[in-house]
């Protein structure tokens, strides 16, 4: 299943960040709308960070404790999500929407307390180039077929 969603991260300090999430097979693109932030690509079991304001600058994140691979593992459980997962010393609670897909995940650890809401999720055919970083292709939701 290929998927496109918007997301909204709500932090315990009141901060909010928004963006979109694309999933295709074993690949994820997690991109913030804010040009001062970044895009994360999880491809070939490696995590890459691309600066939104300068997409030609790509950084391989090694020895990362990032949750994107964990989200992919949780996504693989669809439609039979568990209520709680423990991944990389994080407690991840799942709230399902009406379509039995993820509505919200709550991520808690000693260093983090964030809720991620998934909005306007839809099954969609995604082009492979959206998961490339060289060259990096922009994603325009209404142009994807």
C-alpha positions in Angstrom: 0.0 0.0 0.0 1.3 3.4 -0.9 0.2 6.3 1.2 0.2 10.1 1.4 -0.8 12.0 4.6 -0.4 15.5 6.0 0.9 15.5 9.6 0.8 17.9 12.5 3.3 17.4 15.4 2.1 18.9 18.7 4.8 19.2 21.4 4.2 19.4 25.1 5.6 22.9 25.1 2.9 24.1 22.7 5.0 24.1 19.6 3.4 22.8 16.4 5.1 21.6 13.2 3.3 20.6 10.0 4.3 18.7 6.9 3.5 15.5 4.9 4.4 11.9 5.0 4.8 9.6 2.0 5.2 5.8 2.3 6.0 3.5 -0.5 7.1 -0.1 0.2 10.0 0.2 2.6 10.6 3.9 2.0 9.4 7.0 3.9 9.5 10.7 3.1 8.8 12.9 6.1 8.9 16.5 5.0 8.2 19.6 7.1 6.5 22.5 5.3 8.7 25.1 7.1 11.6 26.0 4.8 13.9 26.4 7.8 13.4 22.7 8.7 14.2 19.6 6.7 13.0 16.5 4.9 13.9 13.0 6.1 14.2 10.2 3.6 14.4 6.6 4.8 15.6 4.6 1.8 17.5 1.3 1.7 17.5 1.1 5.5 19.4 4.4 5.6 18.2 7.8 6.9 19.0 11.0 5.0 18.4 14.5 6.1 17.9 17.2 3.4 17.7 20.9 4.2 14.4 22.3 2.8 16.0 25.7 2.0 19.0 24.0 0.3 18.0 20.6 -1.0 21.4 20.0 -2.6 22.8 19.5 0.9 22.2 15.9 2.0 23.4 14.3 5.2 23.5 10.6 6.0 22.4 10.1 9.6 24.4 7.2 11.0 24.0 5.7 14.4 20.7 7.4 14.6 18.0 6.7 17.1 15.3 8.0 14.7 11.7 6.8 14.8 11.1 6.7 11.1 12.0 3.0 10.8 9.8 2.3 13.7 6.9 4.1 12.0 7.4 1.9 9.0 7.4 -1.2 11.2 4.1 0.0 12.8 2.6 0.8 9.4 3.3 -2.8 8.4 0.8 -3.9 11.1 -2.1 -2.2 9.3 -5.0 -2.8 9.9 -4.1 -4.7 13.1 -2.3 -2.0 15.0 -1.4 -2.6 18.6 -2.4 0.0 21.2 1.2 0.5 22.4 4.6 -0.2 21.0 8.1 0.2 22.6 10.7 1.2 20.0 14.2 2.6 20.6 13.3 3.4 24.3 10.2 5.3 23.2 6.7 4.4 24.2 4.4 4.8 21.1 0.7 4.8 21.6 -1.6 4.4 18.6 -5.0 5.9 18.0 -6.9 4.7 15.0 -9.3 6.7 12.8 -12.6 5.7 11.3 -10.8 3.9 8.4 -8.8 1.9 10.9 -5.7 3.7 9.8 -3.5 5.8 12.1 -5.2 9.0 13.3 -2.6 9.9 15.9 0.5 8.5 17.5 1.8 9.7 20.8 5.6 9.3 21.4 6.9 9.5 24.9 10.4 9.1 26.3 12.7 10.8 28.8 13.5 13.5 26.2 10.4 13.7 24.1 6.6 14.0 24.4 4.9 14.6 21.1 1.6 13.8 19.4 1.6 13.3 15.6 -1.8 13.7 14.0 -2.2 12.2 10.5 -4.6 14.1 8.3 -6.1 13.6 4.8 -4.5 10.2 4.4 -5.1 8.5 1.1 -3.9 5.6 -0.8 -2.1 6.9 -3.8 0.3 5.8 -6.5 3.7 7.5 -5.7 6.5 7.9 -8.2 9.8 6.4 -7.2 11.7 9.7 -7.7 10.0 11.2 -4.7 12.3 9.1 -2.6 15.5 10.3 -4.3 17.9 12.8 -2.9 20.2 13.2 -5.9 18.4 14.8 -7.6 15.8 15.8 -5.1 12.3 16.1 -6.5 9.7 18.4 -4.9 6.4 16.9 -3.9 3.3 18.8 -5.0 0.3 16.8 -3.7 -2.2 17.8 -6.3 0.1 16.8 -9.1 0.6 13.2 -8.0 -1.5 10.7 -9.9 
